[in-house]
Amino acid sequence: MKLRCSEFMEVKEFPFCIRRYIHDHLNTPPVHSHEFIELIYVVQGEAEHIFEGQSYKIHSNDVFIINPGEVHTFSVEEGKTIEIINCLFLPNLIQGSWLKELGVSQSMDYFYIHPFLNKNERFHHGLNLKGNYSIRFLTQLEKMIQEFEKGSSIASVLIRLQLVELLILLSQIYNEKRTIPGIAYNVDHERKILIQRICGYLERHYDQKISIPDLCQLFNISARHLNRLFKQETNETVVEMIQRIRIEKAKYLLLASDEKVINIAMRVGYDDPAFFSKLFRRVVGCSPGKYKAQSADESFQRRVVL
């Protein structure tokens, strides 16, 4: 099951939603992924977090982020409960111009992705907030819930500011945790982290114009160094990865909607539908229209067989 942004938020006006939930063994969400980013804070209780087919224990004061497309759910033992706060948002909720005005020089993508790059970071060595940090974090979330439920004319502005503060706090906690003895961070690890951050940025901003100079400025790296490291870590160039991500998104949209090819091309970042169709044919082996028709025929044949 894939959850849509429109089920939870006003996507164009204010792509954000925050709610508090209590789950028990009879009341857990189905296995699902979603189009948005989901920040989860465990207020109290414990559960098994089933993430990408693996199970991880989560407890009170744990905080983690589920990125778009990742599959997960919870499993709660009979007789136990878990109370969580879910904060859902799209990356474009926080504009780059805001960050410059606030004096934040790095990409906001850093603040919410860096502590949550992979399974080990998120769950084996996940962020569990202690003492004053847990109080500050929960207080901030509760303020956001109040503003969201009031729905005042300035709620969206206040929530954006509060979210920036919250994510920067997470980054601060994560950076402090890196200094704990016994957790080694060598140069190779840092390079992998950098490329993972860039890949995460491409996944989230594939529909926008992305250039090598933009990425270099955003992640403070030279073009030569970026190209070399990226190819070394991913076996793709930056352009190849962007094109692959866009084509995969386009394939999904072709099957999930009745939109015209020209509209889908624009939705995945191509102003020139002819170039998009040519690229799609080269990567997939057929035109977008033929891909949609073939998939529809295959689906019909499977239903007939069943």
VEXDREN-2710 file (C-alpha; in Angstrom, 1 decimal):
% VEXDREN-2710
k/r/px/py/pz
1/MET/0.0/0.0/0.0
2/LYS/1.3/3.4/-1.0
3/LEU/-0.1/6.4/1.0
4/ARG/-0.6/9.6/-1.1
5/CYS/0.1/13.1/0.1
6/SER/-3.4/14.2/-0.7
7/GLU/-4.7/11.8/2.0
8/PHE/-3.1/13.7/4.8
9/MET/-2.2/17.3/3.7
10/GLU/-3.0/20.2/1.4
11/VAL/-0.2/19.4/-1.0
12/LYS/-0.1/22.8/-2.9
13/GLU/-1.0/25.0/0.0
14/PHE/0.8/23.5/3.0
15/PRO/2.4/20.0/2.5
16/PHE/2.4/19.1/6.2
17/CYS/0.5/17.1/8.8
18/ILE/1.2/16.1/12.4
19/ARG/-0.8/13.8/14.6
20/ARG/-0.6/11.7/17.8
21/TYR/-1.4/8.0/17.7
22/ILE/-1.7/5.1/20.1
23/HIS/-1.3/1.6/18.7
24/ASP/-1.9/-1.8/20.3
25/HIS/-1.7/-5.3/18.9
26/LEU/-5.1/-4.9/17.2
27/ASN/-4.5/-1.4/15.9
28/THR/-1.4/-1.1/13.8
29/PRO/-1.0/0.4/10.3
30/PRO/-0.8/-2.0/7.3
31/VAL/2.5/-2.5/5.6
32/HIS/2.9/0.7/3.6
33/SER/5.2/3.2/1.9
34/HIS/4.4/6.8/1.2
35/GLU/5.2/9.8/-1.0
36/PHE/6.2/12.1/1.9
37/ILE/8.8/12.2/4.6
38/GLU/7.6/10.8/8.0
39/LEU/9.3/11.8/11.2
40/ILE/8.3/9.5/14.1
41/TYR/8.8/10.2/17.8
42/VAL/8.0/7.5/20.3
43/VAL/6.3/9.3/23.3
44/GLN/6.0/6.1/25.3
45/GLY/5.8/2.3/25.0
46/GLU/7.7/-0.1/22.8
47/ALA/7.1/-2.1/19.6
48/GLU/8.8/-3.9/16.8
49/HIS/9.3/-1.6/13.8
50/ILE/9.1/-3.7/10.6
51/PHE/11.3/-1.8/8.1
52/GLU/12.1/-3.1/4.6
53/GLY/11.5/-6.7/5.8
54/GLN/13.6/-6.5/8.9
55/SER/12.5/-6.0/12.5
56/TYR/13.9/-3.4/15.0
57/LYS/13.0/-2.7/18.6
58/ILE/11.8/0.9/19.2
59/HIS/11.3/2.5/22.7
60/SER/10.2/5.7/24.4
61/ASN/12.1/8.8/23.2
62/ASP/13.3/7.1/20.0
63/VAL/13.2/9.4/16.9
64/PHE/13.7/8.4/13.3
65/ILE/12.7/9.3/9.8
66/ILE/11.1/7.2/7.1
67/ASN/11.9/8.5/3.6
68/PRO/9.6/8.3/0.6
69/GLY/9.2/4.9/-0.9
70/GLU/10.5/2.9/2.2
71/VAL/8.1/0.1/3.3
72/HIS/7.3/-0.2/7.0
73/THR/4.8/-0.9/9.8
74/PHE/4.6/-1.7/13.5
75/SER/4.0/-4.8/15.5
76/VAL/2.9/-4.4/19.1
77/GLU/2.8/-7.3/21.6
78/GLU/-0.6/-8.2/23.1
79/GLY/-1.2/-6.2/26.3
80/LYS/1.2/-3.5/25.3
81/THR/0.8/-0.1/23.6
82/ILE/3.0/2.4/21.9
83/GLU/2.2/6.1/21.6
84/ILE/3.9/8.0/18.8
85/ILE/3.8/11.4/17.1
86/ASN/3.9/11.4/13.3
87/CYS/5.1/14.5/11.5
88/LEU/4.6/14.2/7.8
89/PHE/5.9/16.7/5.2
90/LEU/7.3/17.2/1.7
91/PRO/10.8/18.6/1.2
92/ASN/9.5/21.7/-0.5
93/LEU/7.8/22.7/2.8
94/ILE/11.1/24.4/3.7
95/GLN/12.3/26.6/0.9
96/GLY/16.0/27.4/0.4
97/SER/15.4/31.1/0.6
98/TRP/14.1/30.6/4.2
99/LEU/17.4/28.9/5.1
100/LYS/19.5/31.7/3.7
101/GLU/17.5/34.3/5.7
102/LEU/18.0/32.1/8.8
103/GLY/21.7/31.9/8.2
104/VAL/21.7/28.2/7.4
105/SER/24.4/27.7/4.8
106/GLN/23.9/24.0/4.1
107/SER/21.1/22.3/2.4
108/MET/18.2/21.5/4.6
109/ASP/18.4/18.0/3.1
110/TYR/21.4/17.6/5.4
111/PHE/19.5/18.2/8.6
112/TYR/16.8/15.6/8.1
113/ILE/18.7/13.0/6.1
114/HIS/22.2/12.9/7.6
115/PRO/21.2/11.1/10.9
116/PHE/19.0/8.7/8.9
117/LEU/21.1/7.5/6.0
118/ASN/20.8/3.8/6.4
119/LYS/19.3/1.0/8.6
120/ASN/22.3/0.9/10.9
121/GLU/22.2/4.6/11.6
122/ARG/18.5/4.7/12.1
123/PHE/17.8/1.6/14.1
124/HIS/21.0/-0.2/15.4
125/HIS/22.5/3.1/16.4
126/GLY/19.3/5.2/16.3
127/LEU/18.7/8.4/18.1
128/ASN/17.3/8.0/21.5
129/LEU/16.8/11.3/23.2
130/LYS/17.8/11.7/26.8
131/GLY/17.0/14.2/29.5
132/ASN/16.6/17.8/28.4
133/TYR/16.7/16.8/24.7
134/SER/13.7/14.6/25.0
135/ILE/11.8/17.3/26.8
136/ARG/12.7/19.9/24.2
137/PHE/11.8/17.7/21.3
138/LEU/8.4/16.6/22.7
139/THR/7.6/20.2/23.7
140/GLN/8.3/21.4/20.2
141/LEU/6.2/18.6/18.6
142/GLU/3.3/19.5/20.9
143/LYS/3.5/23.2/19.9
144/MET/3.4/22.1/16.3
145/ILE/0.3/19.9/17.0
146/GLN/-1.4/22.9/18.7
147/GLU/-0.7/25.2/15.8
148/PHE/-1.7/22.6/13.2
149/GLU/-5.0/21.9/14.9
150/LYS/-5.8/25.6/15.4
151/GLY/-5.3/26.2/11.7
152/SER/-4.8/30.0/12.2
153/SER/-3.7/32.3/9.4
154/ILE/-0.1/32.2/10.5
155/ALA/0.0/28.5/11.5
156/SER/1.9/27.5/8.4
157/VAL/4.6/30.1/9.0
158/LEU/5.0/29.1/12.7
159/ILE/5.1/25.4/11.9
160/ARG/7.8/25.9/9.2
161/LEU/10.0/27.7/11.7
162/GLN/9.4/25.1/14.4
163/LEU/10.2/22.3/12.0
164/VAL/13.5/23.9/10.9
165/GLU/14.4/24.3/14.6
166/LEU/13.4/20.7/15.3
167/LEU/15.5/19.3/12.4
168/ILE/18.5/21.4/13.3
169/LEU/18.2/20.1/16.9
170/LEU/18.3/16.5/15.5
171/SER/21.4/17.3/13.6
172/GLN/23.0/18.8/16.7
173/ILE/22.2/15.7/18.7
174/TYR/23.6/13.4/16.0
175/ASN/26.8/15.4/15.7
176/GLU/27.3/15.1/19.4
177/LYS/26.7/11.4/19.3
178/ARG/29.5/11.0/16.7
179/THR/32.0/12.0/19.4
180/ILE/31.1/9.0/21.6
181/PRO/34.1/6.7/22.0
182/GLY/33.9/3.4/20.2
183/ILE/32.0/4.8/17.2
184/ALA/34.5/5.1/14.4
185/TYR/34.1/7.6/11.5
186/ASN/36.9/7.4/9.0
187/VAL/37.5/9.2/5.8
188/ASP/35.9/6.4/3.7
189/HIS/32.8/6.5/5.9
190/GLU/32.5/10.2/5.5
191/ARG/32.8/9.9/1.7
192/LYS/30.0/7.3/1.6
193/ILE/27.9/9.6/3.8
194/LEU/28.4/12.4/1.4
195/ILE/27.4/10.4/-1.6
196/GLN/24.4/9.0/0.3
197/ARG/23.3/12.6/1.1
198/ILE/23.6/13.6/-2.5
199/CYS/21.7/10.5/-3.7
200/GLY/19.0/11.3/-1.1
201/TYR/18.8/14.9/-2.5
202/LEU/18.4/13.6/-6.0
203/GLU/15.6/11.3/-5.0
204/ARG/13.7/14.2/-3.4
205/HIS/14.3/16.9/-6.0
206/TYR/14.3/14.8/-9.2
207/ASP/11.5/17.0/-10.6
208/GLN/13.5/20.2/-10.3
209/LYS/16.4/21.5/-12.4
210/ILE/19.6/20.0/-10.9
211/SER/23.0/21.0/-12.2
212/ILE/26.5/19.9/-11.1
213/PRO/27.4/23.5/-10.1
214/ASP/24.3/23.5/-7.9
215/LEU/25.2/20.3/-6.2
216/CYS/28.8/21.5/-5.7
217/GLN/27.6/24.6/-4.0
218/LEU/25.0/22.8/-1.9
219/PHE/27.4/20.1/-0.6
220/ASN/30.6/22.1/-0.6
221/ILE/32.6/19.9/-3.1
222/SER/34.4/20.6/-6.4
223/ALA/32.9/19.3/-9.6
224/ARG/35.9/17.0/-10.3
225/HIS/35.8/15.5/-6.8
226/LEU/32.0/15.1/-7.0
227/ASN/32.1/13.3/-10.3
228/ARG/35.0/11.0/-9.2
229/LEU/33.4/10.0/-5.9
230/PHE/29.9/9.6/-7.3
231/LYS/31.1/7.3/-10.0
232/GLN/33.2/5.4/-7.6
233/GLU/30.4/4.8/-5.0
234/THR/27.4/4.3/-7.3
235/ASN/28.9/3.2/-10.6
236/GLU/26.8/5.9/-12.2
237/THR/27.4/9.5/-13.1
238/VAL/25.1/12.1/-11.5
239/VAL/23.3/12.7/-14.8
240/GLU/22.8/8.9/-15.2
241/MET/21.3/8.6/-11.7
242/ILE/19.0/11.6/-12.2
243/GLN/17.8/10.2/-15.5
244/ARG/17.2/6.7/-14.0
245/ILE/15.2/8.2/-11.1
246/ARG/13.1/10.3/-13.4
247/ILE/12.4/7.4/-15.7
248/GLU/11.3/5.1/-12.8
249/LYS/9.0/7.9/-11.5
250/ALA/7.6/8.3/-15.0
251/LYS/7.0/4.6/-15.4
252/TYR/5.0/4.7/-12.1
253/LEU/3.0/7.7/-13.2
254/LEU/2.2/6.1/-16.6
255/LEU/0.7/3.1/-14.9
256/ALA/-0.9/4.9/-11.9
257/SER/-2.6/7.8/-13.8
258/ASP/-4.3/8.8/-17.0
259/GLU/-2.1/11.8/-17.5
260/LYS/-0.8/12.6/-20.9
261/VAL/2.9/11.9/-21.7
262/ILE/3.6/15.7/-22.0
263/ASN/2.3/16.2/-18.4
264/ILE/4.2/13.3/-17.0
265/ALA/7.4/14.6/-18.7
266/MET/7.0/17.9/-16.9
267/ARG/6.2/16.2/-13.6
268/VAL/9.5/14.3/-13.6
269/GLY/11.6/17.4/-14.6
270/TYR/11.6/17.5/-18.4
271/ASP/10.3/20.6/-20.2
272/ASP/10.9/19.0/-23.6
273/PRO/8.5/16.1/-24.1
274/ALA/10.3/15.0/-27.3
275/PHE/13.6/14.6/-25.3
276/PHE/11.8/12.8/-22.6
277/SER/10.2/10.3/-25.0
278/LYS/13.6/9.7/-26.7
279/LEU/15.3/9.1/-23.4
280/PHE/12.4/6.9/-22.2
281/ARG/12.7/4.8/-25.4
282/ARG/16.5/4.5/-24.9
283/VAL/16.2/3.4/-21.3
284/VAL/13.1/1.2/-21.3
285/GLY/13.2/0.0/-24.9
286/CYS/9.8/1.4/-26.0
287/SER/7.9/4.7/-26.1
288/PRO/6.0/5.9/-23.0
289/GLY/2.7/5.2/-24.8
290/LYS/3.7/1.7/-25.8
291/TYR/4.9/1.0/-22.2
292/LYS/1.6/2.0/-20.8
293/ALA/-0.3/-0.1/-23.4
294/GLN/1.8/-3.2/-22.9
295/SER/1.5/-3.0/-19.1
296/ALA/-2.3/-2.7/-19.4
297/ASP/-2.4/-5.7/-21.7
298/GLU/-0.2/-7.8/-19.4
299/SER/-2.4/-6.9/-16.4
300/PHE/-5.6/-7.8/-18.4
301/GLN/-4.0/-11.2/-19.4
302/ARG/-3.2/-12.0/-15.7
303/ARG/-6.8/-11.3/-14.7
304/VAL/-8.1/-13.5/-17.4
305/VAL/-5.8/-16.4/-16.3
306/LEU/-6.9/-16.0/-12.7
END
